[in-house]
Amino acid sequence: METSRPRATSGRHYLQIPGPTNCPDEVLRAIAAPTIDHRGPDFQELGRHILSAIGPVFGTTQPVIIYPASGTGAWEAALVNTLSPGDRVLCFETGHFSALWKKMAEELGLVVELVPGDWRHGIDPAVVEERLSADREHEIQAVCCVHNETSTGVTSRIAEVRAAMDAASHPALLLVDTISSLGAIDYRHDEWGVDVTISGSQKGLMLPPGLSFNAVSAKALRARETAGLPKSFWDWLPILAANENGFWPYTPSTNLLYGLKVALRMLADEGLENVFARHQRHARATRAAVEAWGLEVLCQDPREYSGSLTAVLVPDGFNADDLRATILDRFDMSLGAGLSKLSGKVFRIGHLGAFEDLTLIGTLGGVQMGLNLSGIPIKQDGLEAAMAVLEQG
């Protein structure tokens, strides 16, 4: 009986999905340290250090609340701490994850005003201003945005969204998901006037899944005083009170916090501006390869190209999931799937986190070989195009 070729086992697995990402060895070693008493002085020192070091990554001097949860938990925390049942929120359909956030808001009893999108463009600031200017009674309580849509590789221009809100003179809160952009793409919580920034540990922060974050403005904390949605575990106030002494009001993810301390130090050592430039350079090289293959990047606005990932359309008549399966089987490399209405139509190349030039060339080499093995017609110039970008420094 004929059997399929076994998956390659020599060498490391290439995890090139747009998160979870590969964790640096130094982070993994930190996580492997013995667990300590989360009520003791050693943990208190760790907690205080992390709470003081995390702010610059968000671009904030305001509090950053850390949960032992996924990014989905941080979404819920942002909503329940600032809003009340029946409140109207303005959401933008930029991809799969924006749709999930809308669904959560509705399930929590909020009234969602949705701006439809084509999943190939980010949020249009002109539409933000138009919708908020029309809301003369200021019934909209929050604007919910995904900064970098992980399903599409499109980065919305949050600074321009804030400018549009200001132009409309609207008091709504600005809530922004940075789950696949924090620590990879330039982001400025304070400067851009964001009220709650949501994020997770498993992407640009180079950690396993399991931590999530809310960076909160003074305005968001004031909104917490009258927010009527039920909350207990997600409630900011008891967490902030415990954080004053370096602790949490429940058992925190001690070992992930070890890793977070190291990851924050690594980002600081490289310098955030250098981190952002590295991600943009790898994104440019990836897009150069895609163009040289004769394929199409899903994102259609060059101002919105993602530094974290590139979503690539496969030609009509081919299935992106078949391509991904071939690449996994032959080269032990995982690429991101097309989600929801993009299923089978795109594959996503993650180039974020602990990532370097040679890793990118290996990734693109596996993609090019996989395209050839799958019979997808391409030009053979992708690797050379990417290397030309990288060689420019």
Secondary structure, DSSP 4 states (H G I P E B T S, - for coil): ---PPPPP-SS--EEESSSS-PPPHHHHHHHTSPP--TTSHHHHHHHHHHHHHSHHHHT-SS-EEEESS-HHHHHHHHHHTT--TT-EEEEE--SHHHHHHHHHHHHTTPEEEEE---SSS---HHHHHHHHHH-TT--EEEEEEESEETTTTEE--HHHHHHHHHHTT---EEEEE-TTTTTTS---TTTTT-SEEEEESSSTT---S--EEEEE-HHHHHHHTT--S--STT-HHHHHHHHTTT--SS---HHHHHHHHHHHHHHHHH-HHHHHHHHHHHHHHHHHHHHHHT-EES---GGGB-SSEEEEEPPTT--HHHHHHHHHHHH-EEEEEP-GGGTTTEEEEE--SS--HHHHHHHHHHHHHHHHHTT----S-HHHHHHHHHHT-
